[in-house]
Amino acid sequence: MQLFNNHPTEILILLFLIVTFLQSGIDKIMDWKGNLDFIKGHFANSPLKNMVPLLLSIILIIEVIAGVLMSVGVYQLATSGNKEIALIGVVLSAITLIFLLIGQRLAKDYAGAMTLAVYFIVTVFGVFLLQ
């Protein structure tokens, strides 16, 4: 439990976001076709319908990069107190959530957009703590 001695709130938020974004990225890698088919259906009646593979690829790349940066950030925060890498990862997470929110709104999935707000609140609080 020494990991949580100096920055417990920041580390818990980072762990939450690491699980969220790395799991999402790994799921997209492991089941690309299933995710792509689902998202294509989800955006079938939206202006994004012809760009789904490209946009899903962008989201995947940002999620994985954010997850890796936040993982490195947890280590740095626990060992040296350095917050910069963790902050970059959390900011990338916030940007990803904004991209996802835009997509949900364009797809007229207002309930899905609303659930992203919970993740966004946690993420913005992480940005606040890591500044």
PyMOL CGO cylinders between C-alpha atoms (Angstrom):
from pymol import cmd
from pymol.cgo import CYLINDER

trace = [
    CYLINDER, 0.00, 0.00, 0.00, 3.05, 2.24, -0.11, 0.3, 1, 1, 1, 1, 1, 1,
    CYLINDER, 3.05, 2.24, -0.11, 1.98, 3.10, -3.66, 0.3, 1, 1, 1, 1, 1, 1,
    CYLINDER, 1.98, 3.10, -3.66, -0.81, 5.25, -2.22, 0.3, 1, 1, 1, 1, 1, 1,
    CYLINDER, -0.81, 5.25, -2.22, 1.21, 7.11, 0.43, 0.3, 1, 1, 1, 1, 1, 1,
    CYLINDER, 1.21, 7.11, 0.43, 1.88, 10.41, -1.34, 0.3, 1, 1, 1, 1, 1, 1,
    CYLINDER, 1.88, 10.41, -1.34, -0.72, 10.79, -4.11, 0.3, 1, 1, 1, 1, 1, 1,
    CYLINDER, -0.72, 10.79, -4.11, -3.60, 8.43, -3.36, 0.3, 1, 1, 1, 1, 1, 1,
    CYLINDER, -3.60, 8.43, -3.36, -6.38, 10.32, -5.18, 0.3, 1, 1, 1, 1, 1, 1,
    CYLINDER, -6.38, 10.32, -5.18, -4.31, 10.90, -8.30, 0.3, 1, 1, 1, 1, 1, 1,
    CYLINDER, -4.31, 10.90, -8.30, -3.20, 7.27, -8.45, 0.3, 1, 1, 1, 1, 1, 1,
    CYLINDER, -3.20, 7.27, -8.45, -6.73, 5.93, -7.95, 0.3, 1, 1, 1, 1, 1, 1,
    CYLINDER, -6.73, 5.93, -7.95, -8.04, 8.17, -10.74, 0.3, 1, 1, 1, 1, 1, 1,
    CYLINDER, -8.04, 8.17, -10.74, -5.17, 7.07, -12.98, 0.3, 1, 1, 1, 1, 1, 1,
    CYLINDER, -5.17, 7.07, -12.98, -5.88, 3.39, -12.25, 0.3, 1, 1, 1, 1, 1, 1,
    CYLINDER, -5.88, 3.39, -12.25, -9.57, 3.92, -13.04, 0.3, 1, 1, 1, 1, 1, 1,
    CYLINDER, -9.57, 3.92, -13.04, -8.72, 5.57, -16.36, 0.3, 1, 1, 1, 1, 1, 1,
    CYLINDER, -8.72, 5.57, -16.36, -6.04, 2.99, -17.19, 0.3, 1, 1, 1, 1, 1, 1,
    CYLINDER, -6.04, 2.99, -17.19, -8.56, 0.18, -16.76, 0.3, 1, 1, 1, 1, 1, 1,
    CYLINDER, -8.56, 0.18, -16.76, -11.15, 2.10, -18.78, 0.3, 1, 1, 1, 1, 1, 1,
    CYLINDER, -11.15, 2.10, -18.78, -8.96, 3.04, -21.73, 0.3, 1, 1, 1, 1, 1, 1,
    CYLINDER, -8.96, 3.04, -21.73, -6.58, 0.07, -21.94, 0.3, 1, 1, 1, 1, 1, 1,
    CYLINDER, -6.58, 0.07, -21.94, -9.49, -2.38, -21.68, 0.3, 1, 1, 1, 1, 1, 1,
    CYLINDER, -9.49, -2.38, -21.68, -11.31, -0.50, -24.41, 0.3, 1, 1, 1, 1, 1, 1,
    CYLINDER, -11.31, -0.50, -24.41, -8.23, -0.43, -26.62, 0.3, 1, 1, 1, 1, 1, 1,
    CYLINDER, -8.23, -0.43, -26.62, -7.43, -4.10, -26.04, 0.3, 1, 1, 1, 1, 1, 1,
    CYLINDER, -7.43, -4.10, -26.04, -11.04, -5.02, -26.79, 0.3, 1, 1, 1, 1, 1, 1,
    CYLINDER, -11.04, -5.02, -26.79, -10.88, -3.13, -30.08, 0.3, 1, 1, 1, 1, 1, 1,
    CYLINDER, -10.88, -3.13, -30.08, -7.63, -4.91, -31.00, 0.3, 1, 1, 1, 1, 1, 1,
    CYLINDER, -7.63, -4.91, -31.00, -8.90, -8.37, -30.02, 0.3, 1, 1, 1, 1, 1, 1,
    CYLINDER, -8.90, -8.37, -30.02, -12.30, -7.96, -31.72, 0.3, 1, 1, 1, 1, 1, 1,
    CYLINDER, -12.30, -7.96, -31.72, -11.76, -5.34, -34.40, 0.3, 1, 1, 1, 1, 1, 1,
    CYLINDER, -11.76, -5.34, -34.40, -14.41, -6.75, -36.72, 0.3, 1, 1, 1, 1, 1, 1,
    CYLINDER, -14.41, -6.75, -36.72, -17.05, -7.02, -34.00, 0.3, 1, 1, 1, 1, 1, 1,
    CYLINDER, -17.05, -7.02, -34.00, -16.38, -3.50, -32.78, 0.3, 1, 1, 1, 1, 1, 1,
    CYLINDER, -16.38, -3.50, -32.78, -16.33, -2.13, -36.32, 0.3, 1, 1, 1, 1, 1, 1,
    CYLINDER, -16.33, -2.13, -36.32, -19.63, -3.84, -37.20, 0.3, 1, 1, 1, 1, 1, 1,
    CYLINDER, -19.63, -3.84, -37.20, -21.26, -2.51, -34.02, 0.3, 1, 1, 1, 1, 1, 1,
    CYLINDER, -21.26, -2.51, -34.02, -20.02, 1.03, -34.55, 0.3, 1, 1, 1, 1, 1, 1,
    CYLINDER, -20.02, 1.03, -34.55, -20.99, 1.00, -38.25, 0.3, 1, 1, 1, 1, 1, 1,
    CYLINDER, -20.99, 1.00, -38.25, -24.52, 0.08, -37.22, 0.3, 1, 1, 1, 1, 1, 1,
    CYLINDER, -24.52, 0.08, -37.22, -24.53, 2.68, -34.48, 0.3, 1, 1, 1, 1, 1, 1,
    CYLINDER, -24.53, 2.68, -34.48, -23.53, 5.44, -36.92, 0.3, 1, 1, 1, 1, 1, 1,
    CYLINDER, -23.53, 5.44, -36.92, -25.52, 4.18, -39.94, 0.3, 1, 1, 1, 1, 1, 1,
    CYLINDER, -25.52, 4.18, -39.94, -27.74, 7.28, -39.95, 0.3, 1, 1, 1, 1, 1, 1,
    CYLINDER, -27.74, 7.28, -39.95, -25.15, 9.86, -38.95, 0.3, 1, 1, 1, 1, 1, 1,
    CYLINDER, -25.15, 9.86, -38.95, -22.82, 12.10, -40.95, 0.3, 1, 1, 1, 1, 1, 1,
    CYLINDER, -22.82, 12.10, -40.95, -19.92, 9.89, -39.77, 0.3, 1, 1, 1, 1, 1, 1,
    CYLINDER, -19.92, 9.89, -39.77, -21.19, 6.69, -41.42, 0.3, 1, 1, 1, 1, 1, 1,
    CYLINDER, -21.19, 6.69, -41.42, -18.52, 6.65, -44.15, 0.3, 1, 1, 1, 1, 1, 1,
    CYLINDER, -18.52, 6.65, -44.15, -15.62, 7.42, -41.80, 0.3, 1, 1, 1, 1, 1, 1,
    CYLINDER, -15.62, 7.42, -41.80, -16.18, 4.78, -39.11, 0.3, 1, 1, 1, 1, 1, 1,
    CYLINDER, -16.18, 4.78, -39.11, -13.04, 2.65, -39.73, 0.3, 1, 1, 1, 1, 1, 1,
    CYLINDER, -13.04, 2.65, -39.73, -10.76, 5.70, -39.73, 0.3, 1, 1, 1, 1, 1, 1,
    CYLINDER, -10.76, 5.70, -39.73, -12.38, 7.25, -36.67, 0.3, 1, 1, 1, 1, 1, 1,
    CYLINDER, -12.38, 7.25, -36.67, -12.37, 3.96, -34.75, 0.3, 1, 1, 1, 1, 1, 1,
    CYLINDER, -12.37, 3.96, -34.75, -8.65, 3.59, -35.57, 0.3, 1, 1, 1, 1, 1, 1,
    CYLINDER, -8.65, 3.59, -35.57, -7.95, 7.08, -34.26, 0.3, 1, 1, 1, 1, 1, 1,
    CYLINDER, -7.95, 7.08, -34.26, -9.86, 6.40, -31.04, 0.3, 1, 1, 1, 1, 1, 1,
    CYLINDER, -9.86, 6.40, -31.04, -8.01, 3.09, -30.61, 0.3, 1, 1, 1, 1, 1, 1,
    CYLINDER, -8.01, 3.09, -30.61, -4.59, 4.71, -31.02, 0.3, 1, 1, 1, 1, 1, 1,
    CYLINDER, -4.59, 4.71, -31.02, -5.37, 7.55, -28.61, 0.3, 1, 1, 1, 1, 1, 1,
    CYLINDER, -5.37, 7.55, -28.61, -6.84, 5.15, -26.01, 0.3, 1, 1, 1, 1, 1, 1,
    CYLINDER, -6.84, 5.15, -26.01, -3.77, 2.92, -26.06, 0.3, 1, 1, 1, 1, 1, 1,
    CYLINDER, -3.77, 2.92, -26.06, -1.33, 5.83, -25.94, 0.3, 1, 1, 1, 1, 1, 1,
    CYLINDER, -1.33, 5.83, -25.94, -3.28, 7.42, -23.08, 0.3, 1, 1, 1, 1, 1, 1,
    CYLINDER, -3.28, 7.42, -23.08, -3.35, 4.13, -21.17, 0.3, 1, 1, 1, 1, 1, 1,
    CYLINDER, -3.35, 4.13, -21.17, 0.39, 3.57, -21.59, 0.3, 1, 1, 1, 1, 1, 1,
    CYLINDER, 0.39, 3.57, -21.59, 1.22, 7.16, -20.59, 0.3, 1, 1, 1, 1, 1, 1,
    CYLINDER, 1.22, 7.16, -20.59, -0.99, 6.91, -17.51, 0.3, 1, 1, 1, 1, 1, 1,
    CYLINDER, -0.99, 6.91, -17.51, 0.63, 3.58, -16.57, 0.3, 1, 1, 1, 1, 1, 1,
    CYLINDER, 0.63, 3.58, -16.57, 4.07, 5.17, -16.79, 0.3, 1, 1, 1, 1, 1, 1,
    CYLINDER, 4.07, 5.17, -16.79, 2.62, 8.14, -14.91, 0.3, 1, 1, 1, 1, 1, 1,
    CYLINDER, 2.62, 8.14, -14.91, 1.51, 5.96, -12.00, 0.3, 1, 1, 1, 1, 1, 1,
    CYLINDER, 1.51, 5.96, -12.00, 5.03, 4.59, -11.72, 0.3, 1, 1, 1, 1, 1, 1,
    CYLINDER, 5.03, 4.59, -11.72, 6.60, 8.05, -11.87, 0.3, 1, 1, 1, 1, 1, 1,
    CYLINDER, 6.60, 8.05, -11.87, 4.11, 9.51, -9.44, 0.3, 1, 1, 1, 1, 1, 1,
    CYLINDER, 4.11, 9.51, -9.44, 4.72, 6.71, -6.95, 0.3, 1, 1, 1, 1, 1, 1,
    CYLINDER, 4.72, 6.71, -6.95, 8.51, 6.77, -7.24, 0.3, 1, 1, 1, 1, 1, 1,
    CYLINDER, 8.51, 6.77, -7.24, 9.50, 10.37, -7.91, 0.3, 1, 1, 1, 1, 1, 1,
    CYLINDER, 9.50, 10.37, -7.91, 6.34, 12.44, -7.63, 0.3, 1, 1, 1, 1, 1, 1,
    CYLINDER, 6.34, 12.44, -7.63, 6.68, 13.46, -11.28, 0.3, 1, 1, 1, 1, 1, 1,
    CYLINDER, 6.68, 13.46, -11.28, 3.23, 14.23, -12.73, 0.3, 1, 1, 1, 1, 1, 1,
    CYLINDER, 3.23, 14.23, -12.73, 3.90, 15.35, -16.31, 0.3, 1, 1, 1, 1, 1, 1,
    CYLINDER, 3.90, 15.35, -16.31, 3.50, 12.03, -18.14, 0.3, 1, 1, 1, 1, 1, 1,
    CYLINDER, 3.50, 12.03, -18.14, 0.39, 11.16, -16.13, 0.3, 1, 1, 1, 1, 1, 1,
    CYLINDER, 0.39, 11.16, -16.13, -1.09, 14.56, -16.96, 0.3, 1, 1, 1, 1, 1, 1,
    CYLINDER, -1.09, 14.56, -16.96, -0.50, 14.06, -20.68, 0.3, 1, 1, 1, 1, 1, 1,
    CYLINDER, -0.50, 14.06, -20.68, -2.25, 10.68, -20.48, 0.3, 1, 1, 1, 1, 1, 1,
    CYLINDER, -2.25, 10.68, -20.48, -5.23, 12.12, -18.62, 0.3, 1, 1, 1, 1, 1, 1,
    CYLINDER, -5.23, 12.12, -18.62, -5.52, 15.02, -21.07, 0.3, 1, 1, 1, 1, 1, 1,
    CYLINDER, -5.52, 15.02, -21.07, -5.51, 12.51, -23.95, 0.3, 1, 1, 1, 1, 1, 1,
    CYLINDER, -5.51, 12.51, -23.95, -8.25, 10.62, -22.11, 0.3, 1, 1, 1, 1, 1, 1,
    CYLINDER, -8.25, 10.62, -22.11, -10.32, 13.81, -21.88, 0.3, 1, 1, 1, 1, 1, 1,
    CYLINDER, -10.32, 13.81, -21.88, -9.82, 14.49, -25.59, 0.3, 1, 1, 1, 1, 1, 1,
    CYLINDER, -9.82, 14.49, -25.59, -10.90, 10.93, -26.40, 0.3, 1, 1, 1, 1, 1, 1,
    CYLINDER, -10.90, 10.93, -26.40, -14.04, 11.37, -24.31, 0.3, 1, 1, 1, 1, 1, 1,
    CYLINDER, -14.04, 11.37, -24.31, -14.86, 14.59, -26.14, 0.3, 1, 1, 1, 1, 1, 1,
    CYLINDER, -14.86, 14.59, -26.14, -14.45, 12.77, -29.47, 0.3, 1, 1, 1, 1, 1, 1,
    CYLINDER, -14.45, 12.77, -29.47, -16.73, 9.99, -28.21, 0.3, 1, 1, 1, 1, 1, 1,
    CYLINDER, -16.73, 9.99, -28.21, -19.27, 12.56, -26.99, 0.3, 1, 1, 1, 1, 1, 1,
    CYLINDER, -19.27, 12.56, -26.99, -19.35, 14.20, -30.42, 0.3, 1, 1, 1, 1, 1, 1,
    CYLINDER, -19.35, 14.20, -30.42, -19.94, 10.81, -32.00, 0.3, 1, 1, 1, 1, 1, 1,
    CYLINDER, -19.94, 10.81, -32.00, -22.72, 9.89, -29.57, 0.3, 1, 1, 1, 1, 1, 1,
    CYLINDER, -22.72, 9.89, -29.57, -24.45, 13.21, -30.15, 0.3, 1, 1, 1, 1, 1, 1,
    CYLINDER, -24.45, 13.21, -30.15, -24.20, 12.89, -33.95, 0.3, 1, 1, 1, 1, 1, 1,
    CYLINDER, -24.20, 12.89, -33.95, -25.60, 9.36, -33.70, 0.3, 1, 1, 1, 1, 1, 1,
    CYLINDER, -25.60, 9.36, -33.70, -28.42, 10.79, -31.55, 0.3, 1, 1, 1, 1, 1, 1,
    CYLINDER, -28.42, 10.79, -31.55, -27.51, 8.38, -28.74, 0.3, 1, 1, 1, 1, 1, 1,
    CYLINDER, -27.51, 8.38, -28.74, -28.25, 10.82, -25.97, 0.3, 1, 1, 1, 1, 1, 1,
    CYLINDER, -28.25, 10.82, -25.97, -28.23, 8.17, -23.22, 0.3, 1, 1, 1, 1, 1, 1,
    CYLINDER, -28.23, 8.17, -23.22, -24.77, 7.04, -24.35, 0.3, 1, 1, 1, 1, 1, 1,
    CYLINDER, -24.77, 7.04, -24.35, -23.60, 10.64, -24.43, 0.3, 1, 1, 1, 1, 1, 1,
    CYLINDER, -23.60, 10.64, -24.43, -24.92, 11.14, -20.90, 0.3, 1, 1, 1, 1, 1, 1,
    CYLINDER, -24.92, 11.14, -20.90, -22.95, 8.17, -19.52, 0.3, 1, 1, 1, 1, 1, 1,
    CYLINDER, -22.95, 8.17, -19.52, -19.74, 9.67, -20.92, 0.3, 1, 1, 1, 1, 1, 1,
    CYLINDER, -19.74, 9.67, -20.92, -20.27, 12.64, -18.61, 0.3, 1, 1, 1, 1, 1, 1,
    CYLINDER, -20.27, 12.64, -18.61, -19.41, 10.49, -15.58, 0.3, 1, 1, 1, 1, 1, 1,
    CYLINDER, -19.41, 10.49, -15.58, -16.09, 9.48, -17.11, 0.3, 1, 1, 1, 1, 1, 1,
    CYLINDER, -16.09, 9.48, -17.11, -15.43, 13.05, -18.16, 0.3, 1, 1, 1, 1, 1, 1,
    CYLINDER, -15.43, 13.05, -18.16, -16.00, 14.39, -14.63, 0.3, 1, 1, 1, 1, 1, 1,
    CYLINDER, -16.00, 14.39, -14.63, -13.50, 11.91, -13.19, 0.3, 1, 1, 1, 1, 1, 1,
    CYLINDER, -13.50, 11.91, -13.19, -11.04, 12.74, -15.97, 0.3, 1, 1, 1, 1, 1, 1,
    CYLINDER, -11.04, 12.74, -15.97, -11.27, 16.51, -15.51, 0.3, 1, 1, 1, 1, 1, 1,
    CYLINDER, -11.27, 16.51, -15.51, -10.80, 16.05, -11.76, 0.3, 1, 1, 1, 1, 1, 1,
    CYLINDER, -10.80, 16.05, -11.76, -7.66, 14.06, -12.61, 0.3, 1, 1, 1, 1, 1, 1,
    CYLINDER, -7.66, 14.06, -12.61, -6.41, 16.92, -14.79, 0.3, 1, 1, 1, 1, 1, 1,
    CYLINDER, -6.41, 16.92, -14.79, -7.08, 19.33, -11.95, 0.3, 1, 1, 1, 1, 1, 1,
    CYLINDER, -7.08, 19.33, -11.95, -5.14, 17.24, -9.42, 0.3, 1, 1, 1, 1, 1, 1,
    CYLINDER, -5.14, 17.24, -9.42, -2.21, 16.58, -11.73, 0.3, 1, 1, 1, 1, 1, 1,
    CYLINDER, -2.21, 16.58, -11.73, -1.60, 20.21, -12.72, 0.3, 1, 1, 1, 1, 1, 1,
]
cmd.load_cgo(trace, "trace")
